[in-house]
Amino acid sequence: MPRQPVFAGLIIDENKNPVGHTYVGDEPMYVVDDAGFHRHIPSETVDRQVLEMMKSQVEGREDLLTDQTAKILGQEDPFSRAMILNQLRNIGDQMERLIDTGLPEDVRAYLGMMGLQIIINLHGEVIDVRQPGVMPGPGEGDE
C-alpha cells in the first residue's frame, strides 16, 4: 500500500482554498490550484515541515505535557507517566512513523473538527499552522 499524506484534508492555500491530494506513481502529492494550473507538491515535504513545527512546541515541555496527558487519561500512576514521558522524549521516532503510515482518517477528521488548519504557499512552504486552543510557546504571541 502506498504511503499516505499525513495531513490530507487539513491543508489550505494562501487564498483559503482547500488543497487536494493525489498520487504520482506511488508518491503522495498535495495539489495546489494556481489559477487553473495544478501544482503537485510531494506530501512528505509539507508533512515534515508541519511535524517539525509541532515537535518544537513539545520540546522543553515534556514534563508539563506528561502531567496534563496523564490527568486527561486518568492514568497518573508512575508507570503510565513514564510511558507518556518516554513517548514525548522520542517524538522524532513517532513522527517518522507518521510519515510512513499517515494519520488514520478518523484522527484527521477529529483534527479538522478541532480547527487545525495548515496554510501553505504555491511552493509547498508552510506559512502557518493554526491550532485552536494550543498555548503559545515562550516568546510567541506577545505582540
N, CA, C and O atoms as a GROMACS GRO file, in nm:
protein
  572
    1MET      N    1   0.084  -0.119   0.000
    1MET     CA    2   0.000   0.000   0.000
    1MET      C    3   0.088   0.125   0.000
    1MET      O    4   0.183   0.132   0.078
    2PRO      N    5   0.060   0.222  -0.086
    2PRO     CA    6   0.144   0.342  -0.090
    2PRO      C    7   0.130   0.425   0.037
    2PRO      O    8   0.028   0.420   0.107
    3ARG      N    9   0.234   0.500   0.065
    3ARG     CA   10   0.236   0.590   0.180
    3ARG      C   11   0.122   0.690   0.167
    3ARG      O   12   0.088   0.731   0.056
    4GLN      N   13   0.064   0.731   0.279
    4GLN     CA   14  -0.047   0.826   0.281
    4GLN      C   15   0.004   0.966   0.316
    4GLN      O   16   0.097   0.979   0.396
    5PRO      N   17  -0.055   1.070   0.258
    5PRO     CA   18  -0.020   1.206   0.303
    5PRO      C   19  -0.073   1.224   0.445
    5PRO      O   20  -0.188   1.192   0.473
    6VAL      N   21   0.011   1.274   0.535
    6VAL     CA   22  -0.024   1.283   0.677
    6VAL      C   23  -0.141   1.378   0.701
    6VAL      O   24  -0.233   1.345   0.775
    7PHE      N   25  -0.138   1.494   0.639
    7PHE     CA   26  -0.235   1.599   0.672
    7PHE      C   27  -0.338   1.624   0.561
    7PHE      O   28  -0.390   1.735   0.550
    8ALA      N   29  -0.366   1.524   0.479
    8ALA     CA   30  -0.466   1.538   0.372
    8ALA      C   31  -0.598   1.586   0.431
    8ALA      O   32  -0.645   1.533   0.531
    9GLY      N   33  -0.658   1.686   0.366
    9GLY     CA   34  -0.786   1.740   0.410
    9GLY      C   35  -0.774   1.851   0.513
    9GLY      O   36  -0.874   1.913   0.548
   10LEU      N   37  -0.654   1.876   0.562
   10LEU     CA   38  -0.634   1.979   0.665
   10LEU      C   39  -0.554   2.098   0.611
   10LEU      O   40  -0.524   2.191   0.686
   11ILE      N   41  -0.520   2.094   0.484
   11ILE     CA   42  -0.433   2.197   0.427
   11ILE      C   43  -0.513   2.288   0.334
   11ILE      O   44  -0.594   2.242   0.254
   12ILE      N   45  -0.486   2.417   0.347
   12ILE     CA   46  -0.543   2.517   0.258
   12ILE      C   47  -0.430   2.601   0.201
   12ILE      O   48  -0.319   2.602   0.255
   13ASP      N   49  -0.458   2.670   0.091
   13ASP     CA   50  -0.357   2.757   0.034
   13ASP      C   51  -0.371   2.898   0.090
   13ASP      O   52  -0.458   2.925   0.174
   14GLU      N   53  -0.287   2.987   0.044
   14GLU     CA   54  -0.287   3.126   0.092
   14GLU      C   55  -0.419   3.197   0.070
   14GLU      O   56  -0.451   3.293   0.140
   15ASN      N   57  -0.495   3.151  -0.028
   15ASN     CA   58  -0.624   3.213  -0.061
   15ASN      C   59  -0.741   3.142   0.006
   15ASN      O   60  -0.857   3.164  -0.029
   16LYS      N   61  -0.709   3.056   0.102
   16LYS     CA   62  -0.809   2.981   0.181
   16LYS      C   63  -0.884   2.875   0.100
   16LYS      O   64  -0.994   2.835   0.136
   17ASN      N   65  -0.823   2.830  -0.010
   17ASN     CA   66  -0.881   2.723  -0.091
   17ASN      C   67  -0.827   2.589  -0.041
   17ASN      O   68  -0.710   2.578  -0.007
   18PRO      N   69  -0.912   2.488  -0.036
   18PRO     CA   70  -0.863   2.356   0.006
   18PRO      C   71  -0.757   2.303  -0.089
   18PRO      O   72  -0.764   2.323  -0.210
   19VAL      N   73  -0.659   2.236  -0.032
   19VAL     CA   74  -0.553   2.173  -0.111
   19VAL      C   75  -0.587   2.024  -0.121
   19VAL      O   76  -0.606   1.957  -0.020
   20GLY      N   77  -0.593   1.975  -0.243
   20GLY     CA   78  -0.625   1.834  -0.264
   20GLY      C   79  -0.501   1.748  -0.252
   20GLY      O   80  -0.391   1.796  -0.224
   21HIS      N   81  -0.521   1.619  -0.273
   21HIS     CA   82  -0.407   1.529  -0.275
   21HIS      C   83  -0.432   1.419  -0.378
   21HIS      O   84  -0.546   1.384  -0.408
   22THR      N   85  -0.323   1.366  -0.430
   22THR     CA   86  -0.328   1.260  -0.529
   22THR      C   87  -0.197   1.183  -0.522
   22THR      O   88  -0.115   1.206  -0.432
   23TYR      N   89  -0.177   1.094  -0.616
   23TYR     CA   90  -0.052   1.019  -0.624
   23TYR      C   91   0.008   1.035  -0.762
   23TYR      O   92  -0.064   1.038  -0.862
   24VAL      N   93   0.138   1.047  -0.767
   24VAL     CA   94   0.213   1.041  -0.891
   24VAL      C   95   0.298   0.915  -0.875
   24VAL      O   96   0.398   0.914  -0.804
   25GLY      N   97   0.255   0.809  -0.943
   25GLY     CA   98   0.313   0.678  -0.916
   25GLY      C   99   0.271   0.637  -0.775
   25GLY      O  100   0.152   0.635  -0.744
   26ASP      N  101   0.367   0.604  -0.692
   26ASP     CA  102   0.339   0.568  -0.553
   26ASP      C  103   0.360   0.685  -0.458
   26ASP      O  104   0.339   0.671  -0.337
   27GLU      N  105   0.402   0.800  -0.511
   27GLU     CA  106   0.434   0.913  -0.423
   27GLU      C  107   0.312   1.002  -0.401
   27GLU      O  108   0.253   1.054  -0.496
   28PRO      N  109   0.274   1.020  -0.272
   28PRO     CA  110   0.160   1.109  -0.245
   28PRO      C  111   0.199   1.255  -0.267
   28PRO      O  112   0.310   1.298  -0.233
   29MET      N  113   0.106   1.329  -0.324
   29MET     CA  114   0.128   1.470  -0.356
   29MET      C  115   0.011   1.553  -0.305
   29MET      O  116  -0.104   1.508  -0.308
   30TYR      N  117   0.042   1.673  -0.259
   30TYR     CA  118  -0.063   1.772  -0.236
   30TYR      C  119  -0.076   1.850  -0.365
   30TYR      O  120   0.022   1.874  -0.435
   31VAL      N  121  -0.199   1.889  -0.397
   31VAL     CA  122  -0.226   1.958  -0.523
   31VAL      C  123  -0.282   2.096  -0.492
   31VAL      O  124  -0.390   2.110  -0.436
   32VAL      N  125  -0.205   2.198  -0.531
   32VAL     CA  126  -0.244   2.337  -0.510
   32VAL      C  127  -0.290   2.394  -0.644
   32VAL      O  128  -0.218   2.384  -0.744
   33ASP      N  129  -0.409   2.452  -0.646
   33ASP     CA  130  -0.463   2.513  -0.768
   33ASP      C  131  -0.407   2.654  -0.781
   33ASP      O  132  -0.441   2.742  -0.702
   34ASP      N  133  -0.322   2.673  -0.880
   34ASP     CA  134  -0.259   2.803  -0.906
   34ASP      C  135  -0.324   2.862  -1.031
   34ASP      O  136  -0.271   2.850  -1.141
   35ALA      N  137  -0.441   2.925  -1.012
   35ALA     CA  138  -0.516   2.985  -1.123
   35ALA      C  139  -0.538   2.885  -1.236
   35ALA      O  140  -0.518   2.918  -1.353
   36GLY      N  141  -0.578   2.764  -1.202
   36GLY     CA  142  -0.607   2.662  -1.301
   36GLY      C  143  -0.492   2.566  -1.327
   36GLY      O  144  -0.513   2.458  -1.381
   37PHE      N  145  -0.371   2.604  -1.290
   37PHE     CA  146  -0.256   2.515  -1.304
   37PHE      C  147  -0.241   2.438  -1.174
   37PHE      O  148  -0.228   2.499  -1.067
   38HIS      N  149  -0.243   2.306  -1.180
   38HIS     CA  150  -0.236   2.224  -1.059
   38HIS      C  151  -0.090   2.190  -1.027
   38HIS      O  152  -0.026   2.110  -1.094
   39ARG      N  153  -0.042   2.255  -0.921
   39ARG     CA  154   0.095   2.230  -0.876
   39ARG      C  155   0.095   2.108  -0.785
   39ARG      O  156   0.019   2.102  -0.689
   40HIS      N  157   0.182   2.013  -0.815
   40HIS     CA  158   0.194   1.891  -0.736
   40HIS      C  159   0.318   1.904  -0.646
   40HIS      O  160   0.430   1.922  -0.694
   41ILE      N  161   0.294   1.895  -0.516
   41ILE     CA  162   0.399   1.911  -0.417
   41ILE      C  163   0.410   1.780  -0.339
   41ILE      O  164   0.310   1.734  -0.284
   42PRO      N  165   0.530   1.720  -0.332
   42PRO     CA  166   0.543   1.596  -0.255
   42PRO      C  167   0.491   1.617  -0.112
   42PRO      O  168   0.532   1.710  -0.043
   43SER      N  169   0.400   1.530  -0.069
   43SER     CA  170   0.339   1.548   0.062
   43SER      C  171   0.442   1.542   0.174
   43SER      O  172   0.427   1.610   0.276
   44GLU      N  173   0.545   1.461   0.157
   44GLU     CA  174   0.645   1.449   0.263
   44GLU      C  175   0.712   1.583   0.292
   44GLU      O  176   0.746   1.611   0.406
   45THR      N  177   0.731   1.665   0.189
   45THR     CA  178   0.793   1.797   0.207
   45THR      C  179   0.710   1.883   0.302
   45THR      O  180   0.763   1.945   0.394
   46VAL      N  181   0.579   1.887   0.279
   46VAL     CA  182   0.489   1.966   0.363
   46VAL      C  183   0.473   1.901   0.500
   46VAL      O  184   0.481   1.969   0.602
   47ASP      N  185   0.450   1.770   0.502
   47ASP     CA  186   0.427   1.698   0.627
   47ASP      C  187   0.543   1.715   0.724
   47ASP      O  188   0.522   1.736   0.844
   48ARG      N  189   0.666   1.705   0.674
   48ARG     CA  190   0.784   1.721   0.762
   48ARG      C  191   0.791   1.862   0.820
   48ARG      O  192   0.828   1.878   0.936
   49GLN      N  193   0.757   1.963   0.741
   49GLN     CA  194   0.758   2.100   0.794
   49GLN      C  195   0.660   2.114   0.911
   49GLN      O  196   0.693   2.172   1.014
   50VAL      N  197   0.540   2.060   0.893
   50VAL     CA  198   0.437   2.069   0.996
   50VAL      C  199   0.479   1.991   1.120
   50VAL      O  200   0.466   2.041   1.232
   51LEU      N  201   0.529   1.871   1.100
   51LEU     CA  202   0.570   1.789   1.214
   51LEU      C  203   0.685   1.853   1.291
   51LEU      O  204   0.691   1.843   1.413
   52GLU      N  205   0.777   1.918   1.220
   52GLU     CA  206   0.888   1.987   1.288
   52GLU      C  207   0.835   2.103   1.372
   52GLU      O  208   0.883   2.127   1.483
   53MET      N  209   0.736   2.176   1.319
   53MET     CA  210   0.676   2.286   1.396
   53MET      C  211   0.612   2.231   1.523
   53MET      O  212   0.627   2.289   1.631
   54MET      N  213   0.539   2.120   1.510
   54MET     CA  214   0.473   2.061   1.625
   54MET      C  215   0.576   2.006   1.725
   54MET      O  216   0.558   2.018   1.846
   55LYS      N  217   0.682   1.948   1.673
   55LYS     CA  218   0.788   1.895   1.759
   55LYS      C  219   0.851   2.007   1.840
   55LYS      O  220   0.880   1.990   1.959
   56SER      N  221   0.872   2.122   1.778
   56SER     CA  222   0.933   2.234   1.850
   56SER      C  223   0.843   2.286   1.962
   56SER      O  224   0.891   2.342   2.060
   57GLN      N  225   0.711   2.266   1.947
   57GLN     CA  226   0.619   2.306   2.053
   57GLN      C  227   0.623   2.210   2.172
   57GLN      O  228   0.589   2.249   2.284
   58VAL      N  229   0.663   2.088   2.149
   58VAL     CA  230   0.670   1.987   2.255
   58VAL      C  231   0.803   1.995   2.330
   58VAL      O  232   0.806   1.982   2.453
   59GLU      N  233   0.912   2.015   2.256
   59GLU     CA  234   1.045   2.015   2.317
   59GLU      C  235   1.056   2.118   2.428
   59GLU      O  236   1.021   2.235   2.411
   60GLY      N  237   1.105   2.071   2.542
   60GLY     CA  238   1.120   2.157   2.658
   60GLY      C  239   0.996   2.161   2.746
   60GLY      O  240   0.998   2.219   2.854
   61ARG      N  241   0.888   2.099   2.700
   61ARG     CA  242   0.763   2.097   2.777
   61ARG      C  243   0.719   1.955   2.810
   61ARG      O  244   0.604   1.932   2.848
   62GLU      N  245   0.810   1.860   2.795
   62GLU     CA  246   0.773   1.720   2.813
   62GLU      C  247   0.711   1.691   2.950
   62GLU      O  248   0.613   1.618   2.960
   63ASP      N  249   0.768   1.750   3.056
   63ASP     CA  250   0.715   1.723   3.191
   63ASP      C  251   0.574   1.778   3.206
   63ASP      O  252   0.486   1.710   3.258
   64LEU      N  253   0.551   1.900   3.161
   64LEU     CA  254   0.418   1.961   3.170
   64LEU      C  255   0.317   1.881   3.087
   64LEU      O  256   0.207   1.854   3.134
   65LEU      N  257   0.355   1.845   2.966
   65LEU     CA  258   0.265   1.768   2.880
   65LEU      C  259   0.238   1.630   2.936
   65LEU      O  260   0.127   1.578   2.923
   66THR      N  261   0.338   1.570   3.000
   66THR     CA  262   0.318   1.440   3.064
   66THR      C  263   0.215   1.452   3.174
   66THR      O  264   0.124   1.369   3.184
   67ASP      N  265   0.228   1.555   3.259
   67ASP     CA  266   0.132   1.576   3.367
   67ASP      C  267  -0.010   1.594   3.313
   67ASP      O  268  -0.103   1.530   3.362
   68GLN      N  269  -0.025   1.679   3.214
   68GLN     CA  270  -0.157   1.707   3.158
   68GLN      C  271  -0.216   1.584   3.090
   68GLN      O  272  -0.335   1.555   3.106
   69THR      N  273  -0.134   1.512   3.016
   69THR     CA  274  -0.182   1.392   2.946
   69THR      C  275  -0.225   1.285   3.046
   69THR      O  276  -0.329   1.222   3.028
   70ALA      N  277  -0.145   1.264   3.149
   70ALA     CA  278  -0.178   1.164   3.250
   70ALA      C  279  -0.311   1.198   3.319
   70ALA      O  280  -0.392   1.109   3.346
   71LYS      N  281  -0.331   1.325   3.348
   71LYS     CA  282  -0.458   1.366   3.410
   71LYS      C  283  -0.576   1.344   3.318
   71LYS      O  284  -0.679   1.292   3.360
   72ILE      N  285  -0.560   1.382   3.193
   72ILE     CA  286  -0.669   1.365   3.095
   72ILE      C  287  -0.705   1.217   3.080
   72ILE      O  288  -0.823   1.182   3.071
   73LEU      N  289  -0.604   1.133   3.079
   73LEU     CA  290  -0.627   0.989   3.062
   73LEU      C  291  -0.668   0.920   3.192
   73LEU      O  292  -0.711   0.805   3.190
   74GLY      N  293  -0.654   0.992   3.304
   74GLY     CA  294  -0.683   0.930   3.433
   74GLY      C  295  -0.581   0.823   3.468
   74GLY      O  296  -0.612   0.728   3.540
   75GLN      N  297  -0.461   0.839   3.419
   75GLN     CA  298  -0.353   0.742   3.440
   75GLN      C  299  -0.234   0.813   3.504
   75GLN      O  300  -0.130   0.829   3.441
   76GLU      N  301  -0.250   0.854   3.628
   76GLU     CA  302  -0.146   0.934   3.693
   76GLU      C  303  -0.046   0.850   3.772
   76GLU      O  304   0.032   0.904   3.850
   77ASP      N  305  -0.049   0.719   3.753
   77ASP     CA  306   0.047   0.632   3.822
   77ASP      C  307   0.185   0.649   3.761
   77ASP      O  308   0.196   0.691   3.645
   78PRO      N  309   0.291   0.617   3.835
   78PRO     CA  310   0.429   0.640   3.786
   78PRO      C  311   0.461   0.566   3.656
   78PRO      O  312   0.535   0.618   3.573
   79PHE      N  313   0.406   0.446   3.637
   79PHE     CA  314   0.437   0.370   3.516
   79PHE      C  315   0.376   0.434   3.392
   79PHE      O  316   0.441   0.444   3.288
   80SER      N  317   0.252   0.478   3.402
   80SER     CA  318   0.186   0.545   3.288
   80SER      C  319   0.257   0.675   3.256
   80SER      O  320   0.278   0.708   3.140
   81ARG      N  321   0.292   0.750   3.360
   81ARG     CA  322   0.362   0.877   3.340
   81ARG      C  323   0.496   0.853   3.269
   81ARG      O  324   0.535   0.928   3.180
   82ALA      N  325   0.567   0.747   3.310
   82ALA     CA  326   0.696   0.716   3.249
   82ALA      C  327   0.678   0.680   3.101
   82ALA      O  328   0.760   0.719   3.017
   83MET      N  329   0.572   0.606   3.069
   83MET     CA  330   0.547   0.570   2.929
   83MET      C  331   0.516   0.693   2.846
   83MET      O  332   0.566   0.708   2.734
   84ILE      N  333   0.433   0.782   2.900
   84ILE     CA  334   0.398   0.906   2.827
   84ILE      C  335   0.522   0.991   2.806
   84ILE      O  336   0.547   1.040   2.696
   85LEU      N  337   0.600   1.008   2.912
   85LEU     CA  338   0.722   1.089   2.903
   85LEU      C  339   0.819   1.030   2.800
   85LEU      O  340   0.880   1.104   2.723
   86ASN      N  341   0.833   0.898   2.800
   86ASN     CA  342   0.921   0.832   2.703
   86ASN      C  343   0.875   0.859   2.560
   86ASN      O  344   0.957   0.886   2.472
   87GLN      N  345   0.744   0.853   2.537
   87GLN     CA  346   0.690   0.881   2.402
   87GLN      C  347   0.720   1.025   2.361
   87GLN      O  348   0.756   1.051   2.246
   88LEU      N  349   0.704   1.118   2.454
   88LEU     CA  350   0.730   1.259   2.422
   88LEU      C  351   0.878   1.283   2.396
   88LEU      O  352   0.914   1.362   2.308
   89ARG      N  353   0.964   1.216   2.471
   89ARG     CA  354   1.108   1.234   2.451
   89ARG      C  355   1.155   1.173   2.320
   89ARG      O  356   1.258   1.213   2.266
   90ASN      N  357   1.080   1.076   2.271
   90ASN     CA  358   1.115   1.011   2.144
   90ASN      C  359   1.019   1.054   2.033
   90ASN      O  360   0.986   0.974   1.944
   91ILE      N  361   0.976   1.178   2.038
   91ILE     CA  362   0.876   1.226   1.943
   91ILE      C  363   0.926   1.220   1.798
   91ILE      O  364   0.846   1.204   1.706
   92GLY      N  365   1.055   1.234   1.778
   92GLY     CA  366   1.111   1.224   1.643
   92GLY      C  367   1.082   1.089   1.580
   92GLY      O  368   1.050   1.081   1.462
   93ASP      N  369   1.095   0.982   1.660
   93ASP     CA  370   1.064   0.847   1.610
   93ASP      C  371   0.916   0.835   1.575
   93ASP      O  372   0.880   0.773   1.475
   94GLN      N  373   0.830   0.895   1.660
   94GLN     CA  374   0.686   0.890   1.636
   94GLN      C  375   0.653   0.960   1.504
   94GLN      O  376   0.568   0.915   1.428
   95MET      N  377   0.720   1.071   1.479
   95MET     CA  378   0.693   1.147   1.358
   95MET      C  379   0.737   1.071   1.233
   95MET      O  380   0.672   1.079   1.129
   96GLU      N  381   0.847   0.998   1.243
   96GLU     CA  382   0.891   0.916   1.129
   96GLU      C  383   0.785   0.811   1.097
   96GLU      O  384   0.759   0.783   0.980
   97ARG      N  385   0.725   0.752   1.200
   97ARG     CA  386   0.619   0.654   1.177
   97ARG      C  387   0.498   0.718   1.109
   97ARG      O  388   0.435   0.658   1.022
   98LEU      N  389   0.466   0.842   1.150
   98LEU     CA  390   0.355   0.912   1.086
   98LEU      C  391   0.382   0.936   0.938
   98LEU      O  392   0.293   0.922   0.855
   99ILE      N  393   0.506   0.973   0.905
   99ILE     CA  394   0.542   0.994   0.765
   99ILE      C  395   0.520   0.864   0.687
   99ILE      O  396   0.473   0.866   0.573
  100ASP      N  397   0.555   0.751   0.749
  100ASP     CA  398   0.542   0.622   0.681
  100ASP      C  399   0.398   0.574   0.669
  100ASP      O  400   0.360   0.514   0.568
  101THR      N  401   0.316   0.601   0.772
  101THR     CA  402   0.181   0.542   0.776
  101THR      C  403   0.069   0.642   0.755
  101THR      O  404  -0.042   0.604   0.717
  102GLY      N  405   0.094   0.770   0.779
  102GLY     CA  406  -0.012   0.870   0.772
  102GLY      C  407  -0.098   0.864   0.898
  102GLY      O  408  -0.081   0.776   0.982
  103LEU      N  409  -0.189   0.958   0.909
  103LEU     CA  410  -0.284   0.960   1.020
  103LEU      C  411  -0.408   0.881   0.981
  103LEU      O  412  -0.451   0.888   0.866
  104PRO      N  413  -0.465   0.808   1.074
  104PRO     CA  414  -0.593   0.742   1.042
  104PRO      C  415  -0.699   0.847   1.005
  104PRO      O  416  -0.696   0.959   1.056
  105GLU      N  417  -0.790   0.810   0.918
  105GLU     CA  418  -0.892   0.902   0.869
  105GLU      C  419  -0.972   0.964   0.983
  105GLU      O  420  -1.002   1.084   0.979
  106ASP      N  421  -1.006   0.887   1.085
  106ASP     CA  422  -1.085   0.941   1.195
  106ASP      C  423  -1.007   1.045   1.276
  106ASP      O  424  -1.066   1.139   1.329
  107VAL      N  425  -0.876   1.028   1.285
  107VAL     CA  426  -0.793   1.127   1.356
  107VAL      C  427  -0.787   1.256   1.274
  107VAL      O  428  -0.797   1.365   1.331
  108ARG      N  429  -0.771   1.244   1.142
  108ARG     CA  430  -0.770   1.364   1.057
  108ARG      C  431  -0.904   1.438   1.067
  108ARG      O  432  -0.907   1.560   1.074
  109ALA      N  433  -1.013   1.362   1.068
  109ALA     CA  434  -1.146   1.424   1.079
  109ALA      C  435  -1.159   1.496   1.212
  109ALA      O  436  -1.212   1.607   1.218
  110TYR      N  437  -1.111   1.435   1.319
  110TYR     CA  438  -1.117   1.497   1.452
  110TYR      C  439  -1.034   1.626   1.455
  110TYR      O  440  -1.079   1.728   1.506
  111LEU      N  441  -0.914   1.620   1.400
  111LEU     CA  442  -0.828   1.740   1.397
  111LEU      C  443  -0.894   1.852   1.318
  111LEU      O  444  -0.885   1.969   1.355
  112GLY      N  445  -0.960   1.816   1.208
  112GLY     CA  446  -1.032   1.916   1.129
  112GLY      C  447  -1.147   1.977   1.208
  112GLY      O  448  -1.168   2.098   1.202
  113MET      N  449  -1.221   1.894   1.281
  113MET     CA  450  -1.332   1.945   1.363
  113MET      C  451  -1.280   2.035   1.475
  113MET      O  452  -1.349   2.128   1.517
  114MET      N  453  -1.159   2.007   1.523
  114MET     CA  454  -1.100   2.089   1.630
  114MET      C  455  -1.044   2.220   1.574
  114MET      O  456  -1.003   2.308   1.650
  115GLY      N  457  -1.042   2.233   1.442
  115GLY     CA  458  -1.000   2.358   1.381
  115GLY      C  459  -0.857   2.363   1.331
  115GLY      O  460  -0.809   2.471   1.296
  116LEU      N  461  -0.787   2.250   1.328
  116LEU     CA  462  -0.650   2.251   1.277
  116LEU      C  463  -0.652   2.287   1.129
  116LEU      O  464  -0.724   2.227   1.050
  117GLN      N  465  -0.572   2.386   1.094
  117GLN     CA  466  -0.555   2.427   0.954
  117GLN      C  467  -0.408   2.450   0.928
  117GLN      O  468  -0.338   2.513   1.008
  118ILE      N  469  -0.363   2.400   0.815
  118ILE     CA  470  -0.225   2.419   0.772
  118ILE      C  471  -0.231   2.501   0.645
  118ILE      O  472  -0.296   2.462   0.547
  119ILE      N  473  -0.163   2.616   0.646
  119ILE     CA  474  -0.165   2.704   0.529
  119ILE      C  475  -0.030   2.695   0.460
  119ILE      O  476   0.075   2.714   0.522
  120ILE      N  477  -0.034   2.664   0.328
  120ILE     CA  478   0.089   2.657   0.250
  120ILE      C  479   0.081   2.753   0.133
  120ILE      O  480  -0.027   2.796   0.092
  121ASN      N  481   0.199   2.787   0.079
  121ASN     CA  482   0.201   2.869  -0.041
  121ASN      C  483   0.209   2.778  -0.164
  121ASN      O  484   0.204   2.656  -0.151
  122LEU      N  485   0.222   2.837  -0.280
  122LEU     CA  486   0.223   2.762  -0.406
  122LEU      C  487   0.343   2.669  -0.421
  122LEU      O  488   0.343   2.579  -0.505
  123HIS      N  489   0.446   2.691  -0.339
  123HIS     CA  490   0.568   2.611  -0.348
  123HIS      C  491   0.574   2.502  -0.240
  123HIS      O  492   0.672   2.429  -0.232
  124GLY      N  493   0.468   2.493  -0.158
  124GLY     CA  494   0.464   2.392  -0.054
  124GLY      C  495   0.531   2.433   0.075
  124GLY      O  496   0.555   2.350   0.162
  125GLU      N  497   0.561   2.561   0.088
  125GLU     CA  498   0.619   2.610   0.213
  125GLU      C  499   0.507   2.638   0.311
  125GLU      O  500   0.409   2.704   0.277
  126VAL      N  501   0.522   2.588   0.433
  126VAL     CA  502   0.420   2.609   0.535
  126VAL      C  503   0.429   2.753   0.584
  126VAL      O  504   0.534   2.796   0.632
  127ILE      N  505   0.319   2.825   0.572
  127ILE     CA  506   0.312   2.964   0.615
  127ILE      C  507   0.264   2.972   0.759
  127ILE      O  508   0.314   3.053   0.838
  128ASP      N  509   0.166   2.888   0.793
  128ASP     CA  510   0.108   2.893   0.927
  128ASP      C  511   0.043   2.759   0.959
  128ASP      O  512  -0.007   2.690   0.870
  129VAL      N  513   0.044   2.726   1.086
  129VAL     CA  514  -0.031   2.611   1.137
  129VAL      C  515  -0.122   2.667   1.246
  129VAL      O  516  -0.075   2.713   1.350
  130ARG      N  517  -0.251   2.663   1.220
  130ARG     CA  518  -0.348   2.716   1.315
  130ARG      C  519  -0.402   2.600   1.398
  130ARG      O  520  -0.466   2.509   1.348
  131GLN      N  521  -0.372   2.608   1.528
  131GLN     CA  522  -0.414   2.505   1.622
  131GLN      C  523  -0.493   2.571   1.734
  131GLN      O  524  -0.436   2.609   1.836
  132PRO      N  525  -0.622   2.585   1.717
  132PRO     CA  526  -0.702   2.648   1.822
  132PRO      C  527  -0.684   2.578   1.956
  132PRO      O  528  -0.684   2.455   1.964
  133GLY      N  529  -0.668   2.657   2.059
  133GLY     CA  530  -0.656   2.602   2.194
  133GLY      C  531  -0.515   2.565   2.234
  133GLY      O  532  -0.494   2.520   2.346
  134VAL      N  533  -0.416   2.582   2.146
  134VAL     CA  534  -0.278   2.549   2.180
  134VAL      C  535  -0.212   2.671   2.241
  134VAL      O  536  -0.222   2.782   2.189
  135MET      N  537  -0.144   2.648   2.353
  135MET     CA  538  -0.075   2.758   2.421
  135MET      C  539   0.043   2.805   2.337
  135MET      O  540   0.116   2.723   2.282
  136PRO      N  541   0.063   2.936   2.326
  136PRO     CA  542   0.182   2.984   2.256
  136PRO      C  543   0.306   2.948   2.334
  136PRO      O  544   0.304   2.941   2.457
  137GLY      N  545   0.415   2.927   2.264
  137GLY     CA  546   0.542   2.895   2.329
  137GLY      C  547   0.607   3.019   2.384
  137GLY      O  548   0.555   3.129   2.365
  138PRO      N  549   0.720   3.004   2.452
  138PRO     CA  550   0.792   3.118   2.506
  138PRO      C  551   0.828   3.216   2.395
  138PRO      O  552   0.886   3.177   2.294
  139GLY      N  553   0.792   3.342   2.414
  139GLY     CA  554   0.822   3.445   2.315
  139GLY      C  555   0.722   3.454   2.201
  139GLY      O  556   0.733   3.543   2.117
  140GLU      N  557   0.623   3.362   2.197
  140GLU     CA  558   0.522   3.365   2.091
  140GLU      C  559   0.397   3.434   2.143
  140GLU      O  560   0.365   3.425   2.261
  141GLY      N  561   0.328   3.500   2.057
  141GLY     CA  562   0.201   3.561   2.093
  141GLY      C  563   0.212   3.680   2.188
  141GLY      O  564   0.115   3.714   2.256
  142ASP      N  565   0.330   3.742   2.192
  142ASP     CA  566   0.350   3.855   2.282
  142ASP      C  567   0.328   3.989   2.216
  142ASP      O  568   0.361   4.093   2.273
  143GLU      N  569   0.271   3.989   2.094
  143GLU     CA  570   0.257   4.115   2.022
  143GLU      C  571   0.159   4.205   2.091
  143GLU      O  572   0.134   4.316   2.044
   0.00000   0.00000   0.00000
